[in-house]
Amino acid sequence: MLRHYNDDDKFKKIIDEFILSSSDNESIKYILRNIDFEAFKLGISFYQMIFILIQKDVIHKRKSQL
């Protein structure tokens, strides 16, 4: 089970490292900007939005395996 994103600085560090390592990839930068914009519209942090998207993906994959 995933822990809440705020409780885990490792989660934020992983996301930050991913962003830095993909800074040359324009399509990833575009996606990250959109995620940040959607988070802003919802009034949540970028990290919380990433966490929500990961949770949704995990749930979707579990459902498709049934």
N, C-alpha and C positions, 0 to 999 in steps of 0.2 A: 504494500500500500504506500502511496506517495504521501510524504509529509507535507504540511502546509509550507508554501514557498517562503514565507517570512521567518519560519523557524530554522531555515537551513541556508546559511551563507554559502555553502558549497554549491547549492543550486544556482545562486546568482553568479558565482565565480565561473561555473560551467557555461552559463549563458553568455557572460562577458567574454570568455575565451573563444566561444564559438563565433561571436560577432567579430572579434578581432581577427580571427583566422580566416574569416570569409569576407574581409573588407574589400577584396579585389573582385568579388563576384557581384555583378550588377543585379542579377535577378534575386539573389538573397537580400541584398540591400533594399530592393524594392519591396519585397515581402515583409522585411522587418519594419520598414517605414509604415506600411499598411497596418501591421499589428500594433505599432505604437499609436497610430491614429485611432484605430478602433478602441484601444485601451483608454485613450484620452476621452473619446466620446462616451465611454461607459463610466468614466471617473475612477478608473483603477490604474494601478501601476503597470508598466510594461512587463515586469516580471510576473505579476499576477496573471496577466493575459497569456503569457507564454505557458504558465503553469496550467491554466484552464484548457488551453489548446492541447497540451500534452495529455491531460486527463481525458479529454474528449476522444483523442486518438486511441488511447489505451482501452477505453470503454468500447469504442467502435470495433477494435480488433478482437476483443474478447467476445463480443456479440457475433461477429462473423465466424468465429471458430466453433460456435455451438451447432 
